[in-house]
């Protein structure tokens, strides 16, 4: 019985040591991954006008400062590509890498039209009515 317990105890101790070594290595890599993920998640917002949106290719072409730019779209933003129409004003949340280079669009927000293009309000409609004669 003693001959059986000694090798079993050694195997258990070796297993615990290997598990601790693996945890230490993954703990060392975690801050490095977090730092690189943080560096890769620099974002900025770009406003422009939709020229076209391709849900299949997951790209959007936007006119910014008079220049058309086609960029890839990732994540939840890709699902909204099918709903976009040419001419809509949008605000794109762009993700940059650590060098500041554009990587992809992570969010698309359609901007509402200006109030001047909206339908006339009820108060404006009332003022156009002729006064009743008594």
C-alpha positions in Angstrom: 0.0 0.0 0.0 2.8 2.4 0.9 4.4 1.7 -2.5 1.2 2.8 -4.2 0.6 6.0 -2.2 4.1 7.5 -2.7 3.9 7.6 -6.5 0.3 8.8 -6.4 1.3 11.7 -4.0 4.2 12.6 -6.3 1.9 12.7 -9.4 -0.6 14.9 -7.5 2.1 17.3 -6.4 3.6 17.5 -9.9 0.1 18.2 -11.3 -0.4 21.1 -8.9 3.0 22.5 -9.8 2.3 22.4 -13.5 -1.2 24.0 -13.0 0.4 26.8 -11.0 3.0 27.4 -13.6 0.4 27.6 -16.3 -1.6 30.1 -14.3 1.5 32.2 -13.8 2.2 32.3 -17.6 -1.4 33.2 -18.4 -1.4 35.9 -15.8 1.8 37.4 -17.3 0.2 37.4 -20.8 -3.1 38.9 -19.6 -1.8 42.4 -19.0 0.0 42.4 -22.3 -3.2 41.4 -24.1 -5.2 44.0 -22.2 -2.6 46.6 -23.1 -2.6 45.7 -26.8 -6.4 45.5 -26.8 -6.6 48.9 -25.2 -4.2 50.4 -27.7 -6.2 48.9 -30.5 -9.4 50.4 -29.3 -8.7 54.0 -29.8 -11.8 55.5 -31.3 -13.0 58.7 -33.0 -16.2 59.8 -34.6 -16.4 60.8 -38.3 -19.5 62.5 -39.7 -20.4 62.1 -43.3 -23.0 61.2 -46.0 -23.7 57.6 -47.1 -22.8 57.0 -50.7 -23.4 53.2 -50.5 -23.5 50.4 -48.0 -22.7 46.7 -48.9 -24.1 44.3 -46.3 -22.5 41.3 -48.0 -19.0 42.7 -48.1 -19.6 44.5 -44.8 -18.3 47.8 -46.1 -19.7 51.4 -46.2 -18.7 54.2 -48.6 -19.1 57.6 -47.0 -18.5 61.1 -48.4 -16.3 63.0 -45.9 -15.0 66.5 -46.7 -15.9 66.0 -50.4 -14.0 62.7 -50.7 -15.5 59.2 -50.9 -14.0 56.7 -48.5 -14.8 52.9 -48.4 -14.2 51.3 -45.0 -14.9 47.9 -43.4 -17.6 47.5 -40.8 -17.5 45.1 -37.9 -19.7 43.8 -35.1 -23.2 45.2 -34.5 -22.6 48.0 -37.0 -22.5 45.5 -39.8 -26.1 44.5 -39.1 -27.3 48.1 -39.7 -25.8 48.3 -43.2 -28.9 46.9 -44.9 -31.0 49.7 -43.5 -28.8 52.6 -44.7 -29.8 54.6 -47.7 -27.6 56.8 -49.9 -27.7 60.4 -48.9 -28.3 59.8 -45.2 -26.1 61.7 -42.8 -24.3 59.4 -40.4 -21.8 59.5 -37.5 -19.4 56.6 -37.7 -17.4 55.4 -34.6 -14.0 54.3 -36.1 -11.5 52.1 -34.3 -7.8 52.9 -34.8 -4.7 50.8 -34.1 -1.8 51.9 -31.8 -0.3 53.9 -34.7 -3.5 55.9 -35.2 -4.3 54.1 -38.5 -8.0 53.5 -39.2 -9.0 49.8 -38.8 -12.8 49.6 -39.1 -16.2 51.1 -38.2 -17.6 49.7 -34.9 -20.9 51.8 -34.7 -23.1 53.7 -37.1 -25.6 56.3 -35.9 -28.0 57.8 -38.4 -28.3 61.5 -37.8 -31.8 63.0 -37.8 -32.7 65.5 -40.5 -32.7 69.2 -39.7 -35.9 70.7 -38.3 -36.3 73.0 -41.3 -36.9 70.0 -43.6 -39.5 68.6 -41.3 -43.3 68.8 -42.0 -44.9 72.1 -40.7 -46.2 71.9 -37.2 -49.9 72.1 -36.2 -49.5 75.7 -35.0 -48.2 76.8 -38.4 -51.2 75.0 -40.1 -53.6 76.9 -37.8 -52.2 80.3 -38.7 -52.9 79.7 -42.4 -56.6 79.3 -41.8 -58.9 82.2 -42.7 -60.7 83.8 -39.8 -64.3 83.0 -39.7 -66.7 85.8 -40.5 -69.4 86.6 -37.9 
